[in-house]
Amino acid sequence: MFLLAKSEDTMNIITNLSRILSVPFLASARSLILAVTVLFSLLVLSPFNAEVPAAFASPTQEDADVAVQPGKETLVTFTAGLPEGFHLNLEAPSKVRAKWASADSFVSLPLKEPTISISVPPISGEGDILQLSGTIYLCNEGEKGICLIRPFSLQKTVKASPNGVTTIPFSTELPGP
């Protein structure tokens, strides 16, 4: 087993999860996959390891400027391109979060399909940066079932304009194993 642990606390978590995994009632493949997913989440995404190793990072994208109508809610559409043979793991907490960079609050929704729409508050001022981020859990089928955790971060610079759009599309292609 490779370790990404950076602290004694993380090593204690690994040790305890290893003991839990050896319990007979957790022997089913589904429980094992879920336990490995949780273990990986703790190792890579825990506060002990704030940086995601480059080998596991998903794309970060920044698109060209877009204009939206001021004073109106903006609909954000997000599409996750899944690797061939993979599907969303509906038992894991995949989420998408949308936020204006200048705002303290955000909108967060569970991701149950590869495409989701999120309504965000009207843009404030003459412009802002719309940030979309989250973590997607996906698995493939077959004898060598693999589950992946793919964090992502996308953003677009948005200007206010009376002739602007009301929907901003985001998409990303998630890398495979």
C-alpha positions in Angstrom: 0.0 0.0 0.0 1.4 3.4 -1.0 1.0 6.1 1.6 0.4 9.8 1.1 0.4 10.5 4.9 2.1 13.6 6.1 1.3 13.4 9.8 1.1 11.0 12.8 -2.7 11.7 13.0 -3.2 10.5 9.4 -1.1 7.4 10.1 -3.4 6.7 13.1 -6.5 7.0 10.8 -4.9 4.6 8.3 -4.1 2.1 11.1 -7.7 2.2 12.5 -9.3 1.9 9.0 -7.0 -1.1 8.3 -8.3 -2.8 11.4 -11.9 -2.0 10.5 -11.4 -3.4 7.0 -10.3 -6.8 8.5 -13.7 -7.3 10.1 -15.5 -10.2 8.4 -18.8 -8.3 7.7 -16.9 -5.8 5.6 -15.7 -8.4 3.2 -18.2 -7.7 0.4 -16.8 -5.9 -2.6 -19.1 -3.0 -2.3 -18.1 -2.3 1.3 -14.4 -2.7 0.4 -14.7 -0.2 -2.5 -16.5 2.2 -0.3 -13.9 1.8 2.5 -11.0 2.3 0.1 -12.8 5.4 -1.3 -13.1 6.8 2.3 -9.5 5.9 3.0 -8.3 7.7 -0.1 -10.5 10.7 0.7 -8.9 10.9 4.1 -5.4 10.6 2.7 -5.7 13.0 -0.2 -8.4 15.5 0.8 -7.9 15.7 4.6 -6.8 18.9 6.3 -3.5 17.0 7.0 -2.8 16.8 3.3 -4.1 20.1 1.9 -2.5 19.6 -1.5 -3.8 17.0 -4.0 -0.8 15.2 -5.6 -0.5 16.1 -9.3 -1.1 12.5 -10.3 -4.6 12.6 -8.8 -5.6 16.1 -9.7 -8.4 16.8 -12.1 -8.3 19.7 -14.6 -8.5 23.3 -13.6 -10.1 25.4 -16.3 -10.5 29.1 -16.8 -12.6 30.2 -19.8 -12.9 33.5 -21.7 -15.0 36.3 -20.4 -18.8 36.0 -20.6 -21.5 38.6 -20.0 -24.7 38.1 -17.9 -27.7 40.2 -17.4 -27.5 42.3 -14.2 -30.2 41.9 -11.5 -31.2 38.4 -12.7 -30.3 35.0 -11.4 -27.9 33.1 -13.5 -28.3 29.5 -14.4 -25.0 27.5 -14.3 -24.9 24.2 -16.2 -22.2 21.8 -15.4 -21.3 18.7 -17.4 -18.7 16.2 -16.3 -17.2 14.1 -19.1 -16.6 10.7 -17.5 -13.9 8.3 -18.6 -15.0 5.5 -20.9 -16.6 2.7 -18.9 -17.1 4.8 -15.7 -20.3 6.0 -14.0 -21.0 8.2 -11.0 -20.9 6.4 -7.7 -24.3 7.2 -6.3 -23.4 6.0 -2.9 -20.6 8.5 -2.5 -21.0 12.3 -1.8 -20.3 13.8 -5.2 -21.0 17.6 -5.0 -20.8 20.7 -7.2 -20.4 24.1 -5.6 -21.0 27.4 -7.4 -19.8 30.8 -5.9 -19.1 34.3 -6.9 -15.5 35.1 -5.9 -16.6 38.3 -4.1 -19.4 36.6 -2.1 -19.1 34.7 1.2 -21.9 32.3 0.4 -22.2 29.6 -2.2 -24.7 27.1 -3.6 -23.9 23.4 -3.3 -25.8 20.5 -4.8 -25.3 16.8 -4.9 -24.3 15.4 -8.3 -26.5 12.4 -9.2 -26.1 12.8 -13.0 -23.2 13.9 -15.2 -25.1 17.1 -16.0 -26.5 19.5 -13.4 -28.0 23.0 -13.4 -27.4 25.4 -10.5 -29.1 28.8 -10.0 -26.8 31.4 -8.6 -27.7 34.9 -7.3 -27.5 37.9 -9.6 -24.0 39.3 -10.3 -23.1 42.2 -8.0 -21.4 45.2 -9.5 -20.0 45.4 -13.0 -18.1 42.1 -12.9 -17.0 39.1 -10.9 -15.5 35.6 -11.2 -17.8 32.7 -11.1 -16.2 29.7 -9.5 -17.4 26.1 -9.8 -15.7 23.4 -7.8 -16.4 20.0 -6.3 -15.5 16.4 -6.0 -16.8 13.6 -8.1 -16.7 9.9 -7.2 -16.8 7.5 -10.1 -16.5 3.7 -10.6 -16.2 1.3 -13.4 -17.8 -2.1 -13.8 -16.2 -5.5 -14.2 -13.9 -7.9 -12.4 -11.3 -5.2 -11.8 -13.7 -2.6 -10.4 -11.9 0.7 -9.9 -13.3 3.8 -8.1 -11.8 7.2 -8.6 -12.1 10.5 -6.7 -11.8 13.5 -9.0 -11.7 17.0 -7.5 -12.2 19.9 -10.0 -12.0 23.6 -10.1 -13.4 25.8 -12.9 -13.9 29.5 -13.2 -15.0 32.2 -15.6 -14.7 35.9 -15.6 -18.2 37.4 -15.8 -19.2 40.9 -16.8 -22.6 42.6 -16.3 -24.3 43.6 -19.5 -28.0 44.2 -20.4 -27.4 42.1 -23.5 -25.8 39.3 -21.5 -26.8 35.6 -21.3 -28.8 34.0 -18.5 -27.0 30.6 -18.6 -23.3 29.9 -18.2 -22.1 26.5 -19.3 -19.2 24.8 -17.6 -17.7 21.4 -18.5 -14.7 19.3 -17.7 -13.3 16.0 -18.9 -12.4 13.9 -15.9 -9.2 11.8 -16.3 -9.3 8.0 -16.0 -7.0 5.9 -14.0 
